[in-house]
């Protein structure tokens, strides 16, 4: 399936401008080839490619609406790594494994404060298309940990940290749910002050195992744990 991103509204389908350029200049597709367009909101249009000059369109033969979403839903709030390539790796892999939402959070030990969130969103769209997702994940604006918690339901929220002297439960003992929110800390982990703050907000702590995982590895591990529940 050749899947592209666009807009689907009232049976009118338009392909995103950047996607049109990719179709014509990079992929060099030919008119009449079969293509599929999703709006990332659960809708999918199928049809034949139309090319007029530098513009690409679709002659629609079928539109499917309200395709099912992944379940359970997973929202990962992760601190950015000093090397941004590592967080971008996490985003790509987590999106491929069906994560519903990603938040970049700023913590006490976060070294990188400037994040190009638009670039992260574009990478998320690319990973969604590659993995044939018709519901694209929400990539939230960067937020401080305290601000993130203001709109978080503690009943479904967990923090993964490496402080062995503090109480944690094993990941595989978490009760089944239709949604999960996981907090992943920065290099150096959350501070004990932050963990105390999270505990005061009724956020439950979990252990991801005996190995100490890097930030992006922990994020991918949680995404894979949730992905296993989907299949």
Backbone as a ProteinNet text record, in pm:
[ID]
protein_1_A
[PRIMARY]
XXXXXXXXXXXXXXXXXXXXXXXXXXXXXXXXXXXXXXXXXXXXXXXXXXXXXXXXXXXXXXXXXXXXXXXXXXXXXXXXXXXXXXXXXXXXXXXXXXXXXXXXXXXXXXXXXXXXXXXXXXXXXXXXXXXXXXXXXXXXXXXXXXXXXXXXXXXXXXXXXXXXXXXXXXXXXXXXXXXXXXXXXXXXXXXXXXXXXXXXXXXXXXXXXXXXXXXXXXXXXXXXXXXXXXX
[TERTIARY]
84.2	0	88.1	60.8	130.6	41.8	79.6	-4	53.6	-35.7	5.5	-87.7	-40.2	-113.1	-186.7	-310.8	-387.7	-509.4	-605	-728.1	-847.5	-935.5	-1056.9	-1175.7	-1258	-1371.9	-1485.4	-1602	-1720	-1691.2	-1620.7	-1584.8	-1488.6	-1435	-1333.4	-1196.4	-1108.4	-977	-868	-781	-666.6	-539.7	-434.6	-306	-223.6	-159.3	-72.3	31.3	62	153.7	290.1	347.6	478.4	469.6	357.3	337.9	330.3	264.6	255	393.3	480.3	616	692.9	669.5	736.4	691.1	562.9	508.8	569.2	577.7	619.8	771.5	842.4	985.4	1073.3	1028.3	1111.8	1071.1	943.9	897	876.3	855.9	832.8	722.6	613.9	500.5	430.4	361.2	293.8	143	82.1	-63	-131.6	-233.5	-307.5	-265.1	-149.2	-107.2	-204.3	-220.6	-309.3	-243.1	-316.8	-265.5	-374.5	-331.1	-421.8	-384.5	-484.3	-463.2	-537.3	-468.9	-533	-516.9	-613.6	-603.9	-548.7	-511.2	-458.1	-562.4	-690.5	-800.3	-893	-843.5	-922.4	-996.9	-967.5	-1034.1	-931.6	-976.3	-886.4	-955.2	-889.2	-939.1	-848.6	-909.4	-834.5	-873.2	-780.3	-810.3	-687.6	-696.5	-588.9	-523.2	-392.5	-316.8	-348.1	-371.9	-387.8	-274.6	-213	-104.3	-136.8	-130	-151.8	-41.2	59.4	174.5	253.3	263	335.9	242.7	118.4	18.3	-20.2	-41.1	-84.8	-217.9	-309.2	-439.9	-480.5	-599.4	-648.6	-789.2	-808.3	-941.3	-999.3	-1084.8	-1128.7	-1225.3	-1198	-1289	-1358.9	-1298.6	-1357.8	-1305.8	-1395.3	-1356	-1408.2	-1319.2	-1356.7	-1343.4	-1449.4	-1450.7	-1447.1	-1394.1	-1395.9	-1336.4	-1220	-1150.2	-1109	-1103.1	-1076.1	-937.6	-930	-802.6	-737.4	-607.2	-537.9	-592.4	-594.2	-632.7	-544.6	-500.4	-526.6	-446.3	-495.7	-427.3	-309.3	-201.6	-80.9	-31.2	-10.8	45.3	178.8	286.7	419.3	465.9	496.1	554.1	701	789	931	1016.8	1120.4	1213.9	1307.9	1340.2	1427.9	1571.4	1638.7	1778.8	1868.1	1990	2085.4	2112.5	2129.4	2144.2	2004.3	1955.4	1816.9	1790.1	1894.4	1875.2	1813.9	1846.6	1797.3	1647.8	1600.5	1456.9	1381.1	1442.7	1379.5	1368.7	1468.6	1462.6	1344.9	1329.1	1216.2	1083	1067.7	942.1	909.6	1007.5	983.8	936.7	1006.6	973.1	841.9	818.6	694.5	573.4	586.9	476.7	448.7	553.8	534.8	461.9	479.8	416.7	285.3	231.5	93.8	70.9	173.9	153	48.1	-39.2	-149	-110.3	-28	12.2	155.9	227.7	362.8	372.7	425.1	453	601.6	661.6	800.2	795	852.1	842.8	980	981.2	1103.7	1109.7	1219.2	1237.1	1357.9	1384.9	1496.8	1630.5	1649	1777.8	1781.7	1677.9	1676.3	1779.8	1873.3	1976.9	1930.4	1859.6	1812.1	1674.9	1665.4	1538.3	1470.1	1550.4	1496.4	1468.7	1340.8	1297.7	1222.3	1260.6	1188.3	1068.3	957.6	841.8	778.3	790.1	736.5	809.6	941.5	1019.3	975.8	952	906	771.7	683	551.1	564.4	654.7	674.8	729.7	819.6	873.8	765.2	674.9	563.7	472.9	445.3	362.9	431.6	562.6	637.6	634.1	651.6	648.3	508.3	406.8	268.1	239.1	282.5	259.5	336.3	460.2	542.5	479.7	417.4	358.7	209.4	159.7	20.5	-79.7	-55.8	-149	-246.6	-373.1	-474.4	-518.8	-471.7	-487.2	-346.9	-310.6	-178.2	-177.6	-66.3	-59.8	-56.4	-102.2	-95.7	40.8	110.4	239.3	214.2	217	183.7	300.3	268.9	372.7	457.2	580.6	670.5	611.2	620.4	562.3	651.1	648.5	715.5	639	711	650	528.3	540.8	430	308.5	330.4	218.2	154	236	182.2	87.2	123	42.8	-93.3	-107.6	-234	-351.5	-322.6	-430	-415.1	-356.6	-329.6	-415.6	-474.4	-555.8	-463.7	-446.4	-351.4	-388.3	-515.7	-558	-489.9	-460.4	-402	-257.2	-193.7	-62.1	44.8	159.7	269.7	400.9	494.7	627.9	729.6	815.5	922.9	1050.1	1105.5	1230.6	1323.2	1448	1550.2	1592.4	1516.7	1553	1512.4	1608.5	1577.8	1533.7	1570.7	1533.9	1390.9	1323.5	1185.7	1091.5	970.7	875.5	837.3	841.1	799.6	729.5	640.1	578.3	632.5	626	672.1	572.6	625.7	542.1	432.9	467.4	369.6	262.8	267.4	162.9	57.9	76.1	-20.3	-153.1	-263.9	-395.4	-426	-500.7	-540.1	-629.4	-614.4	-691.5	-706.9	-795.8	-811.4	-718.4	-645.7	-549.5	-442.6	-322.9	-211	-136.6	-81.7	7.2	136.1	249.3	378.1	470.5	536.1	636.2	774.9	858.6	996.3	1090.9	1185.2	1273	1392.7	1474.2	1590.2	1712.5	1824.7	1951.6	1973	2003.6	2016.1	1887.4	1780.9	1652.5	1582.6	1459.9	1389	1461.7	1454.7	1512.4	1420.2	1475.2	1391.3	1281.3	1311.6	1209.7	1094.4	1125.6	1020.9	941	1009.6	939.5	845.9	892	804.3	683.3	705.8	597.5	497.5	550.4	463.9	383.2	449.2	379.7	269.3	297.1	195.3	74.4	101.2	-7.6	-66.9	-36.6	-92.6	-50.5	71.2	126.7	203.8	170.7	230.6	364	460.8	593.7	607.5	675.5	696.2	843.5	880.6	1014.9	1006	1100.2	1104.6	1200.3	1243.8	1332.9	1463.2	1552.8	1677.3	1781.8	1769.9	1865.4	1832.8	1936.9	1915.2	1909.3	1793.9	1770.8	1792.7	1843.4	1851.9	1710.5	1701.7	1570.8	1492.5	1553.9	1480.5	1450.9	1540.8	1517.8	1398.4	1389.6	1275.4	1145.1	1146.9	1027	985.7	1083	1054.5	1006.7	1066.2	1026.9	879.1	835.7	695.5	604.7	647.1	567.5	552.9	661.4	655.3	567.1	574.2	487.5	340.3	305.8	167.1	129.9	224	200.7	166.9	231.6	206.4	62.8	1	-137.2	-235.7	-188.8	-275.1	-287.7	-189.8	-184.7	-219.2
-119.7	0	125.2	216.3	344.6	447.4	481.2	565.4	705.6	805.6	944.9	1020.6	1137	1220	1330.8	1355.5	1462.3	1498.2	1559.6	1602.4	1531.1	1481.7	1414	1479.5	1546.3	1617.7	1623.7	1574.4	1573.8	1509.7	1396.5	1318.6	1391.4	1504.6	1576.6	1542	1491.2	1445.7	1528.6	1586.4	1661.1	1606.5	1597.8	1547.3	1664.5	1646.7	1748.5	1796.1	1927.2	1984.9	1916.4	1894	1827.5	1685.8	1619.8	1485	1485.4	1586.8	1596.6	1606.3	1688.6	1702.9	1571.8	1499.2	1370.7	1269.8	1270	1178.3	1204.9	1332.7	1369.1	1371.5	1435.2	1458.3	1346.7	1282.5	1179.7	1039.7	1006.6	873.3	858.1	972	972.5	874.6	881.7	794	835.4	740.4	764.4	776.8	859.9	876.3	741.2	717.6	592.8	490.2	515.2	421.6	427.9	314.6	308.9	375.6	464.5	530.2	533.6	560.1	571.3	696.5	766.1	890.7	881.5	913.6	920.2	1059.7	1099.2	1228.1	1212.9	1089.9	1065.6	1071.6	1078.9	1086.5	965.8	861.3	739.7	725.8	811.7	804.7	769.3	692	644	650.2	716.8	724.6	642.3	569.8	489.6	532.7	521.3	560.2	559.1	630.3	635.6	773.3	773.9	898.4	980.9	1109.2	1204.7	1306.6	1338.7	1436.5	1544	1667.1	1781.3	1882.7	1884.2	1971.8	1929.2	2021.7	1992.7	1954	1927	1892.4	1744.6	1684.6	1545.5	1538.5	1459.3	1441.4	1295.8	1268.6	1131	1124.1	1028.9	997.5	891.7	934.6	850	741.9	620	508.4	459.3	487.1	440.5	524.4	553.8	620.8	539.3	508.5	439.7	537.6	549.7	644.1	570.8	642.2	594.3	454.9	434.6	308.1	295	173.5	155.9	202.9	254.5	296.6	180.5	197.6	98.9	102	-13.1	-21.7	-127.2	-103.3	16.9	138.1	255.6	379.1	402.1	453.8	480	621.2	694	829.2	824.2	852.8	855.3	999.9	1040	1172.6	1149.7	1201.7	1168	1293.5	1290.7	1403.6	1395.9	1508.2	1505	1469.7	1395.9	1361.6	1474.9	1479.3	1582.5	1569.1	1445.3	1418.1	1396.6	1492	1488.5	1369.6	1314.2	1198.3	1081.6	1070.5	957.9	971.6	1092.8	1110.4	1094.6	1134.4	1115.6	966.6	888.5	742.6	687.1	733.3	688.8	719.4	840.9	882	789.3	764.7	678.5	540.1	479.2	341.7	335	431.1	431.8	451.3	537.2	559.2	431.5	363.8	238.6	135.1	140.8	43.1	92	202	238	334.5	405.4	502.9	605.4	645.2	737.2	883.5	911.9	1049.8	1051.3	1158.3	1179.2	1321.5	1334.9	1466.5	1474.4	1586.5	1613.1	1698.1	1645.8	1715.6	1763.6	1878.7	1937.8	1909.6	1849.6	1813.4	1886.6	1863.3	1931	1900	1776.5	1735	1739.6	1791.3	1803.1	1904.6	1861.9	1953.8	2026.9	1957.5	2019	2080.3	2211	2281	2319.7	2334.1	2377.1	2255.2	2238.3	2124	2174.2	2124.6	2157.6	2063.1	2101.8	2012.2	1990.1	2088	2069.7	1957.6	1949.2	1841.3	1706.1	1702	1578.7	1536.6	1633.2	1601.4	1547.1	1604.5	1554.6	1412.5	1384.5	1249.3	1150.6	1198.2	1114.7	1078.9	1176.7	1151.1	1051.2	1068.6	977.5	834.9	820.4	687.1	627.3	712.6	665.8	609.9	680.7	633.5	504.6	499.8	381.4	257.1	274.2	160.6	143.5	220.5	210.8	239.2	349.2	394.1	494.3	480	573.4	669.9	646.3	740.4	784.4	909.3	956.9	996	973.2	1011.3	1162.9	1207.6	1349.5	1378.6	1477.5	1522	1657.2	1657.8	1778.3	1876.5	2001.6	2101.7	2067	2113.8	2091	2154.7	2083.8	2135.5	2098.3	2180.6	2146.3	2031.2	1952.9	1837.8	1879.6	1988.3	2032.9	2072.2	2134.6	2174.1	2051.7	1954.8	1832.6	1761.7	1759.1	1686.2	1750.9	1877.8	1947.3	1884.6	1823.7	1765.5	1614.2	1553.1	1410.1	1335.5	1225.5	1141.7	1046	1063.6	979.9	832.3	801.5	661.8	576	637.1	561.7	602.6	673	730.4	662.4	636	567	637.7	631.1	686.6	574	565	466.4	536.5	493	552.2	443.5	480.2	381.9	389.8	462.8	476.3	349	259.9	129.3	138.9	247.9	263.2	312.8	345.9	393.3	284.8	285.2	179.4	182.3	64.3	49.7	-84.7	-92.1	-219.5	-264.8	-393.6	-445.8	-410.7	-384.1	-342.1	-443.9	-572	-674.5	-699.1	-625.1	-638.9	-527.7	-435.1	-325.7	-382.1	-343.9	-394.5	-354.4	-438.6	-407.7	-284.1	-204.3	-80.6	-48.5	45.5	87.2	202.3	254.2	359.6	363.1	406.7	420.7	550.1	610.8	726	692	703.9	672.6	793.9	820.1	925.9	863.2	911.1	862.7	980.3	962.4	1072.1	1092.6	1192.5	1228.6	1145.2	1170.8	1114.3	1159.3	1065.1	1099.2	1078	1046.6	1011	1132.6	1109.5	1211.2	1230.3	1350.2	1374.3	1313.4	1288.2	1234.3	1333.5	1462.7	1565.6	1550.6	1528.5	1511.1	1384.2	1277.4	1152.1	1168.2	1243.2	1272.5	1353.3	1449.3	1532.2	1446.3	1353.2	1263.3	1173.9	1125.1	1041.6	1119.9	1245.1	1329.9	1348.7	1341.4	1354.1	1218.7	1117	981.8	913.1	948.8	880.9	758.4	642.3	517.1	492.2	439.3	414.1	268.6	248.6	113.7	90	-35.9	-77.8	-144.5	-113	-174.9	-293.7	-338.2	-453.5	-420.8	-520.3	-504.4	-423.4	-414.7	-337.5	-188.1	-104.9	39.9	81.1	129.9	162.7	311.1	341.6	481.1	536.5	668	733.6	681.8	685.5	644.7	495.3	416	272	242.8	314.1	296.9	330.8	438.5	476.4	370.7	316.3	211.3	85	54.1	-64	-55.8	59.1	76.6	67	126.8	118.3	-27.5	-105.2	-245.9	-326.4	-294	-359.8	-337.5	-215.5	-186.1	-248.7	-247.8	-307.8	-456.3	-521.6	-663.5	-688.5	-587.3	-601	-585.6	-526.7	-503.7	-627.1	-717	-825.9	-959.7
0	0	0	-94.2	-97.2	-27.6	96.7	182	192.7	173.2	181.4	275.3	315.6	411.9	337.7	380	317.3	399.4	334.2	400.2	336.3	422.1	374.4	443.6	364.1	421.8	320.4	364.1	276.6	141.6	146	26.6	-67	-21.2	-98.4	-40.4	-127.2	-81.2	-148	-66.4	-118.6	-54	-132.3	-83.3	-33.2	81.5	139.4	36.9	37.6	-61.5	-62.9	55.6	61.8	6.2	32.4	-18.9	-171.5	-226.1	-371.8	-434.8	-375.6	-427.5	-416.2	-307.2	-286.7	-392.2	-421.8	-522.2	-659.5	-697.6	-833	-848.7	-753.5	-771	-715.8	-607.5	-544.6	-589.7	-573	-609.7	-760	-828	-973.6	-1013.8	-940.1	-967.8	-1097	-1155.6	-1282.8	-1261.8	-1345	-1337.1	-1356.1	-1275.4	-1283.3	-1180.3	-1114.9	-1010.5	-892.7	-824.7	-709	-588.7	-523.4	-403.2	-296.9	-175.2	-61.3	16.6	65.2	140.4	273	382.2	512.9	570.9	650.9	719.7	860.4	897.4	1030.2	1139.6	1099.9	1196.8	1185.1	1121	1108.5	978	879.7	750.2	641.8	543.4	438.5	302.8	208.1	70.6	-20	-112.6	-209.4	-350.1	-442.8	-579.3	-667.7	-780.8	-878.7	-877.5	-894.8	-895.7	-1019.7	-999.6	-1109.3	-1099.6	-1212.5	-1214.3	-1317.3	-1270.8	-1360.4	-1334.4	-1422.9	-1403.4	-1281.1	-1184	-1060.8	-946.4	-980.5	-879.4	-889.7	-774.1	-768.4	-694.9	-748.2	-685.8	-689.3	-645.4	-641.8	-699	-790.1	-842.4	-749.1	-658.1	-547.8	-594.2	-550.6	-578.4	-451.7	-335.1	-209.1	-92.8	0.5	124.6	242.3	333.7	457.7	573.1	651.6	763.3	896.7	994.8	1134	1149.7	1090.2	1109.7	1256.5	1309.9	1453	1494.2	1616.6	1674.3	1747.1	1777.5	1858.8	2001.1	2065.3	2205.3	2272.5	2396.6	2476.8	2428.1	2464.4	2428.6	2523.3	2468	2546.3	2521.8	2630.6	2626.1	2700.3	2629.8	2692.3	2703.6	2826.5	2853.1	2885.3	2802.4	2811.2	2812.7	2894.8	2898.8	2779	2716.9	2599.4	2638.6	2553.3	2575.4	2524.3	2577.8	2534.1	2384.7	2337.7	2194.6	2138.1	2061.7	2015.2	1923.8	1860.1	1772.8	1848.9	1976.8	2056.3	2083.8	2108	2131.3	2000	1888.9	1758.8	1725.8	1765.3	1749.1	1828.6	1952.8	2035	1966.6	1916.7	1853.3	1736.4	1652	1534.6	1575.8	1671.1	1710.2	1788.7	1876.5	1954.6	1864.2	1763.8	1669.6	1591.6	1546.3	1472.6	1556.8	1689	1777.7	1837.1	1781.7	1812.8	1926.3	1972.4	2080.5	2037.6	2130.3	2097.5	2112.9	2215	2243.5	2294.2	2261.4	2313.1	2365.2	2485.7	2542.6	2575	2543.1	2582	2709.1	2817.8	2945.9	2992.7	3057.1	3110.6	3260.3	3305.1	3445.4	3503.3	3631.2	3697.3	3630.5	3586	3530.5	3378	3316.9	3170.6	3125.1	3039.6	2989.4	2863.9	2776.8	2652.6	2676.2	2658.2	2679.1	2547.8	2440.9	2311.8	2223.6	2190.5	2110.1	1987.7	1871.1	1748.2	1738.1	1800.4	1808.2	1671.1	1580.2	1445.1	1371.5	1392.8	1331.7	1388.1	1519.5	1583.7	1524.1	1502.3	1445.5	1303.5	1224.1	1088.2	1089.7	1183.7	1195.1	1238.2	1321.7	1365.5	1247.9	1161.3	1043.3	950.8	930.5	843.3	897.8	1028.8	1090.1	1083.9	1095.6	1087	948.3	846.2	708.7	682.3	728.8	705.5	767	883.5	954	924	824.8	778.5	891.5	962.6	1065.6	1005.9	1039.9	991.7	1101.5	1222.8	1333.5	1374.4	1345.4	1382	1529.8	1599.4	1740.6	1758.1	1873	1908	1967.3	1912.4	1967.8	2034.3	2166.6	2241.7	2245.1	2275.6	2294.4	2417	2418	2531.7	2657.6	2769.9	2894.7	3012.9	3115.6	3240.7	3306.2	3384.3	3451.1	3533.3	3608.3	3694.1	3612.1	3495.7	3409.5	3346	3308.8	3249.4	3345.2	3471.3	3569.9	3596.6	3562.4	3589.9	3514.9	3399.8	3318.2	3305.3	3407.7	3402.6	3503.8	3458	3545.6	3621.9	3752.4	3827.6	3830.8	3812.3	3818.6	3713.1	3597.6	3485.7	3457.5	3550.9	3526.4	3611.1	3547.5	3614.1	3581	3673.7	3649.8	3659	3557.8	3558.4	3604.4	3717.7	3766	3818.6	3845.7	3882.5	4029.4	4111.2	4252.3	4326.9	4347	4405.3	4550.8	4618.4	4759.4	4776.5	4665.5	4671.8	4619.7	4670.3	4636.6	4488.2	4425.5	4285.9	4268.5	4171.9	4138.2	4003.5	3975.8	3847.9	3737	3619.4	3507	3475.5	3483	3445.3	3551.1	3662.1	3764.1	3755.7	3660.5	3644.8	3594.7	3655.5	3611.1	3466.9	3397.4	3259.7	3257	3152.4	3138.9	2991.2	2960.3	2820.5	2785.5	2887.9	2860.2	2968.9	2927.5	3020.4	2989.1	3093.8	3078.4	3152.4	3083.9	3145.9	3140.3	3252.2	3261.4	3257.7	3165.9	3151.3	3175	3267.3	3306.9	3215.5	3247	3164.7	3200.3	3132.1	3176.2	3321.2	3407.8	3549.2	3625.9	3555.7	3616.5	3679.5	3724.2	3802.2	3934.8	3988.4	4120.9	4227.2	4346.2	4453.7	4490.3	4477.3	4502.7	4404.3	4276.8	4175.7	4200.4	4237.3	4263.3	4383.1	4484.7	4598.1	4554.3	4464.7	4411.8	4334	4253.2	4177.4	4271.4	4375.5	4474	4543.8	4576.5	4639.9	4548.6	4415.9	4317.6	4280	4362.9	4346.5	4216.5	4168.6	4052.2	4100.2	4048.3	4093.9	4022.6	4097.6	4042.2	3998.1	3884.8	3832.5	3803.3	3802.8	3763.4	3627.2	3538.6	3406	3402.6	3520.4	3526.1	3596	3602.7	3677.5	3602.4	3470.9	3391.7	3399.8	3398.6	3392.7	3246	3204.1	3063.9	3036.8	2918.8	2875.4	2856.1	2854.3	2841.9	2722.5	2604.7	2483.8	2484.4	2544.1	2552.6	2642.8	2754.3	2845.3	2774.2	2695.5	2621.2	2521	2447.5	2349.2	2420.4	2536.1	2612.9	2651.9	2701.6	2740.9	2619.1	2506.5	2383.5	2338.8	2348.9	2310.6	2405.4	2534.7	2634.2	2600.1	2562.7	2526.4	2392.1	2297.9	2166	2178.8	2272.5	2294.7	2341	2402.1	2446.6	2330.4	2218.7	2103.8	2016.4	2020.3	1922.7	1986.8
[MASK]
+++++++++++++++++++++++++++++++++++++++++++++++++++++++++++++++++++++++++++++++++++++++++++++++++++++++++++++++++++++++++++++++++++++++++++++++++++++++++++++++++++++++++++++++++++++++++++++++++++++++++++++++++++++++++++++++++++++++

